[in-house]
Amino acid sequence: MVIKVLVSLPQEFLEDVDRIAAEEHRSRSELIREALRGYLETRQIRKLHLRQVAERPALYGDLVAEFDAWDAASDEALINFEKRLD
């Protein structure tokens, strides 16, 4: 089943999306779906790696704290980006 979703984008961002979609001979929707699939896949992999590191603190030492800080910062950056789109 396909569900339509209304998304607000800054004009310049939409122009870039449309330009790339035209260059790749596909629709705006296809391009956005692929981008979201890629983001969700990357996020899932990142969370899995972080979990593996957290489960082996003796092996990774100080990397656990570094990864925790990086994870929090990346989530904060995503939230800030989403706020800019509103």
N, C-alpha and C positions, 0 to 999 in steps of 0.2 A: 504494500500500500504506500502511496506517495502522499505526503502531507505538505501543504504549502506553508511557508513561514515568512513573515514580513521582517526584514532586517534593514536597519538604517545604516548607511555608509556615507562618509564624507565624499563630496563630489569628485575630488582628485583621486581618491582610492577607487571609486567606481570606474572612473575613466581608465585607470591602470588595469583593472579587472577586465573591462571590455576590450581593451587593446590586446591583452594577452590572450583572451578567449578567441579573438579574431585571428591572431597570429597562429594559434594552434587549431583553428577550424573546429571550434566546439562552442557550446552555449555557455553563457554566464553561469547557469545553474550547475553544469558539469564541472566547471572550473572550481566553483565554490565548494561543491560536494567533495571533490578530490582534495582540496586544501584542508577541509575539516577532517576527512579520513586520515590524512597525513598527520595532522595535529593530534588526533585521538590516539593513533598508533604510537607516535613519538612519546606522548604523555604516558601511555601504558608501559612502554619499554623503560622510560625514565623511572617511573614508580617501582617497577620490578627491580631495577638495578639498585635503587636506593634501599629497598627492602633487603636485598641480598647483602649489601654493605652493612646495614644496621644489625643484621643477624650474626655478623662475624667481626665484632669490634676488635678482637685480638689480632686478626689478620690485617685489618685496614687501619688500625690505630686512629690517628687524628682525622682521617678522612671522613669518619662518621659525622663529626661536628661540621666539617666543611661542606659535606653534602646536604646536611640539614639546613645550613645557612643558604646554600645555593637554591635548594628547593623552595624555601620560604621567599627568597628574592624573586625567583621566577614566577611564583604564584602571584606575588605582589605586582610584578610587571604586567602580567596578564590582566589583572583586575584594573590597573591604571589604564591599560590600552582599551579595555572594554568601556570604561567610563568616558574616554575620549570619543568613542563612537556614538555615545548617546546624545 
